[in-house]
């Protein structure tokens, strides 16, 4: 087995420990141990796998501390998926990883309270840091790198921003523009954090977004009037904020919208008629909208 390059043991019921001899598989480039019952620490020997490109061990019972030693020779690593375990990361603030990741899932691991500044890779496509105990401001360096997300999940933390726009926008001359990191984003989940301020009108320029979840924050002001310009939107959740004003009529232009949640805000007025939203006033309609939550909506008479 010393020449083994691909090892997939995922979706079984493997228990107990990970062999400490795993570091001897010097040709291993793909390792998937995910969705098992492994109850162990991750040996530092794994850091000797210099050919490793994919490391998956999500959804196990792994525990213990992950340090720089676990990655010492992983210069080719592109995917790091350790989510849904009881792992804690303990790396120095000035650590520069030897790898360039594209896919990262560290959800439900312990990364906080500080934002992990070692996650400054240039090739990110998918990043899931949900439920990681971060209670910090996302540093500017994170948004100003030349990568472009497809999927970004920072939900269920306590991420802060003085104003919501300052989290996602950068100043260019006298204008505020979205960072290049989000230009081609498909899915963005910043729900259940501590974001406040208004949703910037320029969010509608993220025309590639298919799913946007900003629920469970402290956002105020109105829903952007031109939100209907986000033509690719399939799911939109702005619930559990303090948004006010009318539901923009342009919302009816989101012809592919399947799920809409505006509940528990301070919105007022009528639900706009037409297109998708007509589904809820015309029993014969066969629109694509599967679910809509608009409870706590103050209706105008008439």
LOKOLLUM-320809 format. One record per residue (C-alpha): residue number from 1; x, y, z; residue in three letters. Coordinates in nm, 3 decimals. Example, Ala and Ser with C-alpha at 12.3 -4.5 7.8 and 13.67 -1.06 7.14 Angstrom:
LOKOLLUM-320809
[1 [1.230 -0.450 0.780] 'ALA']
[2 [1.367 -0.106 0.714] 'SER']
END
This chain:
LOKOLLUM-320809
[1 [0.000 0.000 0.000] 'UNK']
[2 [0.299 0.230 0.009] 'UNK']
[3 [0.221 0.345 -0.348] 'UNK']
[4 [-0.147 0.414 -0.277] 'UNK']
[5 [-0.259 0.746 -0.423] 'UNK']
[6 [-0.638 0.742 -0.371] 'UNK']
[7 [-0.808 0.626 -0.050] 'UNK']
[8 [-1.185 0.668 -0.007] 'UNK']
[9 [-1.343 0.515 0.306] 'UNK']
[10 [-1.630 0.762 0.331] 'UNK']
[11 [-1.991 0.685 0.429] 'UNK']
[12 [-1.922 0.377 0.637] 'UNK']
[13 [-1.938 0.307 1.009] 'UNK']
[14 [-1.568 0.304 1.082] 'UNK']
[15 [-1.493 0.356 1.450] 'UNK']
[16 [-1.208 0.418 1.688] 'UNK']
[17 [-0.881 0.562 1.558] 'UNK']
[18 [-0.695 0.685 1.252] 'UNK']
[19 [-0.373 0.491 1.201] 'UNK']
[20 [-0.064 0.681 1.312] 'UNK']
[21 [0.115 0.523 1.015] 'UNK']
[22 [-0.088 0.721 0.766] 'UNK']
[23 [0.205 0.957 0.718] 'UNK']
[24 [0.394 0.674 0.549] 'UNK']
[25 [0.161 0.680 0.246] 'UNK']
[26 [0.395 0.915 0.067] 'UNK']
[27 [0.211 0.899 -0.267] 'UNK']
[28 [-0.136 0.964 -0.127] 'UNK']
[29 [-0.309 1.254 -0.304] 'UNK']
[30 [-0.674 1.190 -0.210] 'UNK']
[31 [-0.797 1.094 0.138] 'UNK']
[32 [-1.167 1.079 0.227] 'UNK']
[33 [-1.265 0.956 0.575] 'UNK']
[34 [-1.585 1.158 0.595] 'UNK']
[35 [-1.918 1.040 0.735] 'UNK']
[36 [-1.791 0.773 0.970] 'UNK']
[37 [-1.771 0.727 1.348] 'UNK']
[38 [-1.400 0.793 1.391] 'UNK']
[39 [-1.336 0.895 1.752] 'UNK']
[40 [-0.978 1.012 1.769] 'UNK']
[41 [-0.735 1.300 1.731] 'UNK']
[42 [-0.574 1.370 1.395] 'UNK']
[43 [-0.209 1.268 1.402] 'UNK']
[44 [0.053 1.527 1.310] 'UNK']
[45 [0.195 1.259 1.081] 'UNK']
[46 [-0.067 1.359 0.829] 'UNK']
[47 [0.143 1.668 0.768] 'UNK']
[48 [0.403 1.447 0.599] 'UNK']
[49 [0.175 1.367 0.304] 'UNK']
[50 [0.348 1.598 0.059] 'UNK']
[51 [0.138 1.479 -0.239] 'UNK']
[52 [-0.199 1.525 -0.067] 'UNK']
[53 [-0.445 1.745 -0.257] 'UNK']
[54 [-0.776 1.649 -0.094] 'UNK']
[55 [-0.829 1.591 0.279] 'UNK']
[56 [-1.184 1.509 0.386] 'UNK']
[57 [-1.284 1.396 0.733] 'UNK']
[58 [-1.615 1.577 0.784] 'UNK']
[59 [-1.891 1.442 1.005] 'UNK']
[60 [-1.699 1.220 1.244] 'UNK']
[61 [-1.628 1.231 1.618] 'UNK']
[62 [-1.279 1.375 1.583] 'UNK']
[63 [-1.144 1.597 1.858] 'UNK']
[64 [-0.826 1.769 1.973] 'UNK']
[65 [-0.609 2.054 1.853] 'UNK']
[66 [-0.497 2.122 1.496] 'UNK']
[67 [-0.166 2.310 1.467] 'UNK']
[68 [0.079 2.417 1.197] 'UNK']
[69 [0.249 2.078 1.229] 'UNK']
[70 [-0.054 1.909 1.076] 'UNK']
[71 [0.011 2.097 0.752] 'UNK']
[72 [0.391 2.118 0.751] 'UNK']
[73 [0.447 1.955 0.409] 'UNK']
[74 [0.099 1.983 0.254] 'UNK']
[75 [0.213 2.219 -0.018] 'UNK']
[76 [-0.029 2.075 -0.277] 'UNK']
[77 [-0.342 2.076 -0.061] 'UNK']
[78 [-0.646 2.219 -0.243] 'UNK']
[79 [-0.936 2.094 -0.032] 'UNK']
[80 [-0.957 2.093 0.349] 'UNK']
[81 [-1.284 1.953 0.482] 'UNK']
[82 [-1.288 1.886 0.855] 'UNK']
[83 [-1.631 2.025 0.939] 'UNK']
[84 [-1.875 1.881 1.192] 'UNK']
[85 [-1.611 1.761 1.434] 'UNK']
[86 [-1.491 1.884 1.774] 'UNK']
[87 [-1.159 2.015 1.647] 'UNK']
[88 [-0.988 2.334 1.765] 'UNK']
[89 [-0.738 2.528 1.557] 'UNK']
[90 [-0.435 2.670 1.735] 'UNK']
[91 [-0.201 2.844 1.494] 'UNK']
[92 [0.007 3.157 1.538] 'UNK']
[93 [-0.136 3.483 1.408] 'UNK']
[94 [0.148 3.526 1.158] 'UNK']
[95 [0.138 3.170 1.024] 'UNK']
[96 [0.164 3.149 0.644] 'UNK']
[97 [0.019 2.817 0.521] 'UNK']
[98 [0.223 2.620 0.266] 'UNK']
[99 [-0.087 2.544 0.056] 'UNK']
[100 [-0.334 2.728 -0.170] 'UNK']
[101 [-0.683 2.608 -0.090] 'UNK']
[102 [-0.986 2.619 -0.318] 'UNK']
[103 [-1.243 2.441 -0.102] 'UNK']
[104 [-1.265 2.477 0.276] 'UNK']
[105 [-1.523 2.335 0.516] 'UNK']
[106 [-1.438 2.395 0.882] 'UNK']
[107 [-1.796 2.434 1.000] 'UNK']
[108 [-1.859 2.353 1.366] 'UNK']
[109 [-1.487 2.351 1.440] 'UNK']
[110 [-1.343 2.597 1.692] 'UNK']
[111 [-1.169 2.879 1.508] 'UNK']
[112 [-1.269 3.191 1.703] 'UNK']
[113 [-1.292 3.425 1.870] 'UNK']
[114 [-1.057 3.598 1.624] 'UNK']
[115 [-1.108 3.572 1.252] 'UNK']
[116 [-0.853 3.319 1.114] 'UNK']
[117 [-0.624 3.546 0.915] 'UNK']
[118 [-0.430 3.247 0.785] 'UNK']
[119 [-0.725 3.194 0.551] 'UNK']
[120 [-0.585 3.434 0.296] 'UNK']
[121 [-0.560 3.198 0.003] 'UNK']
[122 [-0.576 3.333 -0.351] 'UNK']
[123 [-0.782 3.056 -0.509] 'UNK']
[124 [-1.087 3.025 -0.285] 'UNK']
[125 [-1.407 2.906 -0.450] 'UNK']
[126 [-1.602 2.766 -0.155] 'UNK']
[127 [-1.556 2.863 0.210] 'UNK']
[128 [-1.770 2.740 0.500] 'UNK']
[129 [-1.680 2.884 0.841] 'UNK']
[130 [-2.028 2.857 0.989] 'UNK']
[131 [-2.065 2.785 1.361] 'UNK']
[132 [-1.695 2.835 1.434] 'UNK']
[133 [-1.713 3.076 1.730] 'UNK']
[134 [-1.588 3.385 1.545] 'UNK']
[135 [-1.681 3.707 1.725] 'UNK']
[136 [-1.459 3.945 1.537] 'UNK']
[137 [-1.462 4.196 1.255] 'UNK']
[138 [-1.368 4.040 0.921] 'UNK']
[139 [-1.033 4.203 0.831] 'UNK']
[140 [-1.003 4.410 0.514] 'UNK']
[141 [-0.725 4.180 0.399] 'UNK']
[142 [-0.981 3.900 0.365] 'UNK']
[143 [-1.196 4.094 0.118] 'UNK']
[144 [-0.913 4.250 -0.080] 'UNK']
[145 [-0.748 3.931 -0.200] 'UNK']
[146 [-0.776 3.837 -0.570] 'UNK']
[147 [-1.000 3.531 -0.524] 'UNK']
[148 [-1.364 3.514 -0.628] 'UNK']
[149 [-1.607 3.310 -0.420] 'UNK']
[150 [-1.871 3.080 -0.555] 'UNK']
[151 [-2.007 2.994 -0.211] 'UNK']
[152 [-1.944 3.182 0.114] 'UNK']
[153 [-2.093 3.072 0.447] 'UNK']
[154 [-2.005 3.269 0.761] 'UNK']
[155 [-2.337 3.205 0.934] 'UNK']
[156 [-2.404 3.141 1.303] 'UNK']
[157 [-2.111 3.334 1.439] 'UNK']
[158 [-2.098 3.676 1.603] 'UNK']
[159 [-1.925 3.856 1.320] 'UNK']
[160 [-1.944 4.232 1.360] 'UNK']
[161 [-1.928 4.532 1.130] 'UNK']
[162 [-1.977 4.898 1.211] 'UNK']
[163 [-2.215 4.914 0.915] 'UNK']
[164 [-2.321 4.627 0.694] 'UNK']
[165 [-2.184 4.797 0.383] 'UNK']
[166 [-1.838 4.818 0.539] 'UNK']
[167 [-1.825 4.439 0.552] 'UNK']
[168 [-1.872 4.391 0.179] 'UNK']
[169 [-1.782 4.719 0.010] 'UNK']
[170 [-1.451 4.889 -0.061] 'UNK']
[171 [-1.397 5.250 -0.153] 'UNK']
[172 [-1.277 5.335 -0.502] 'UNK']
[173 [-1.238 5.709 -0.532] 'UNK']
[174 [-1.572 5.850 -0.420] 'UNK']
[175 [-1.762 5.528 -0.490] 'UNK']
[176 [-1.824 5.221 -0.281] 'UNK']
[177 [-1.806 4.898 -0.479] 'UNK']
[178 [-1.840 4.534 -0.385] 'UNK']
[179 [-1.512 4.356 -0.338] 'UNK']
[180 [-1.389 4.142 -0.625] 'UNK']
[181 [-1.423 3.839 -0.400] 'UNK']
[182 [-1.802 3.845 -0.443] 'UNK']
[183 [-1.829 3.933 -0.811] 'UNK']
[184 [-1.921 3.580 -0.918] 'UNK']
[185 [-2.069 3.451 -0.592] 'UNK']
[186 [-2.360 3.207 -0.626] 'UNK']
[187 [-2.446 3.154 -0.259] 'UNK']
[188 [-2.383 3.383 0.037] 'UNK']
[189 [-2.493 3.309 0.394] 'UNK']
[190 [-2.416 3.567 0.663] 'UNK']
[191 [-2.714 3.478 0.880] 'UNK']
[192 [-2.721 3.486 1.260] 'UNK']
[193 [-2.439 3.730 1.317] 'UNK']
[194 [-2.419 4.082 1.459] 'UNK']
[195 [-2.437 4.284 1.136] 'UNK']
[196 [-2.615 4.618 1.150] 'UNK']
[197 [-2.681 4.915 0.926] 'UNK']
[198 [-2.865 4.916 0.594] 'UNK']
[199 [-2.846 4.676 0.304] 'UNK']
[200 [-2.667 4.876 0.033] 'UNK']
[201 [-2.854 4.934 -0.293] 'UNK']
[202 [-2.547 4.816 -0.481] 'UNK']
[203 [-2.603 4.461 -0.357] 'UNK']
[204 [-2.825 4.422 -0.664] 'UNK']
[205 [-2.508 4.429 -0.874] 'UNK']
[206 [-2.429 4.077 -0.752] 'UNK']
[207 [-2.640 3.941 -1.036] 'UNK']
[208 [-2.497 3.590 -1.008] 'UNK']
[209 [-2.634 3.530 -0.657] 'UNK']
[210 [-2.876 3.239 -0.641] 'UNK']
[211 [-2.909 3.225 -0.264] 'UNK']
[212 [-2.877 3.512 -0.015] 'UNK']
[213 [-2.935 3.467 0.357] 'UNK']
[214 [-2.898 3.770 0.584] 'UNK']
[215 [-3.148 3.656 0.847] 'UNK']
[216 [-3.098 3.695 1.219] 'UNK']
[217 [-2.892 4.015 1.216] 'UNK']
[218 [-2.966 4.376 1.314] 'UNK']
[219 [-3.015 4.523 0.967] 'UNK']
[220 [-3.229 4.835 0.935] 'UNK']
[221 [-3.366 5.051 0.655] 'UNK']
[222 [-3.550 4.932 0.349] 'UNK']
[223 [-3.513 4.639 0.115] 'UNK']
[224 [-3.319 4.764 -0.190] 'UNK']
[225 [-3.569 4.898 -0.442] 'UNK']
[226 [-3.405 4.729 -0.741] 'UNK']
[227 [-3.374 4.387 -0.582] 'UNK']
[228 [-3.560 4.253 -0.884] 'UNK']
[229 [-3.240 4.303 -1.084] 'UNK']
[230 [-3.093 3.996 -0.913] 'UNK']
[231 [-3.235 3.776 -1.185] 'UNK']
[232 [-3.067 3.452 -1.077] 'UNK']
[233 [-3.211 3.454 -0.723] 'UNK']
[234 [-3.363 3.123 -0.614] 'UNK']
[235 [-3.376 3.175 -0.238] 'UNK']
[236 [-3.389 3.501 -0.039] 'UNK']
[237 [-3.403 3.519 0.342] 'UNK']
[238 [-3.406 3.861 0.511] 'UNK']
[239 [-3.607 3.750 0.815] 'UNK']
[240 [-3.545 3.842 1.180] 'UNK']
[241 [-3.400 4.186 1.119] 'UNK']
[242 [-3.541 4.537 1.168] 'UNK']
[243 [-3.614 4.620 0.806] 'UNK']
[244 [-3.894 4.870 0.745] 'UNK']
[245 [-4.088 5.029 0.461] 'UNK']
[246 [-4.264 4.865 0.169] 'UNK']
[247 [-4.184 4.541 -0.007] 'UNK']
[248 [-4.033 4.659 -0.337] 'UNK']
[249 [-4.257 4.592 -0.639] 'UNK']
[250 [-3.946 4.480 -0.830] 'UNK']
[251 [-3.946 4.165 -0.614] 'UNK']
[252 [-4.209 4.027 -0.850] 'UNK']
[253 [-3.948 4.026 -1.127] 'UNK']
[254 [-3.753 3.743 -0.963] 'UNK']
[255 [-3.908 3.480 -1.186] 'UNK']
[256 [-3.693 3.191 -1.057] 'UNK']
[257 [-3.746 3.265 -0.687] 'UNK']
[258 [-3.844 2.949 -0.500] 'UNK']
[259 [-3.814 3.052 -0.133] 'UNK']
[260 [-3.874 3.395 0.018] 'UNK']
[261 [-3.863 3.478 0.389] 'UNK']
[262 [-3.929 3.835 0.504] 'UNK']
[263 [-4.082 3.745 0.840] 'UNK']
[264 [-4.017 3.923 1.170] 'UNK']
[265 [-3.930 4.266 1.035] 'UNK']
[266 [-4.119 4.595 1.045] 'UNK']
[267 [-4.235 4.593 0.684] 'UNK']
[268 [-4.565 4.757 0.595] 'UNK']
[269 [-4.802 4.793 0.304] 'UNK']
[270 [-4.939 4.539 0.059] 'UNK']
[271 [-4.767 4.233 -0.079] 'UNK']
[272 [-4.688 4.330 -0.439] 'UNK']
[273 [-4.905 4.161 -0.698] 'UNK']
[274 [-4.778 3.994 -1.009] 'UNK']
[275 [-4.554 3.714 -1.125] 'UNK']
[276 [-4.421 3.495 -0.843] 'UNK']
[277 [-4.600 3.661 -0.554] 'UNK']
[278 [-4.933 3.622 -0.734] 'UNK']
[279 [-4.914 3.258 -0.630] 'UNK']
[280 [-5.044 3.356 -0.289] 'UNK']
[281 [-5.353 3.538 -0.411] 'UNK']
[282 [-5.450 3.312 -0.702] 'UNK']
[283 [-5.516 2.952 -0.609] 'UNK']
[284 [-5.488 2.842 -0.973] 'UNK']
[285 [-5.139 2.984 -1.018] 'UNK']
[286 [-4.857 2.740 -1.086] 'UNK']
[287 [-4.563 2.967 -1.016] 'UNK']
[288 [-4.226 2.843 -0.900] 'UNK']
[289 [-4.241 3.003 -0.555] 'UNK']
[290 [-4.255 2.712 -0.309] 'UNK']
[291 [-4.258 2.899 0.021] 'UNK']
[292 [-4.302 3.253 0.142] 'UNK']
[293 [-4.290 3.379 0.497] 'UNK']
[294 [-4.408 3.733 0.555] 'UNK']
[295 [-4.545 3.716 0.909] 'UNK']
[296 [-4.547 4.034 1.118] 'UNK']
[297 [-4.619 4.232 0.800] 'UNK']
[298 [-4.833 4.536 0.868] 'UNK']
[299 [-5.100 4.545 0.598] 'UNK']
[300 [-5.248 4.868 0.471] 'UNK']
[301 [-5.630 4.882 0.459] 'UNK']
[302 [-5.806 4.831 0.130] 'UNK']
END
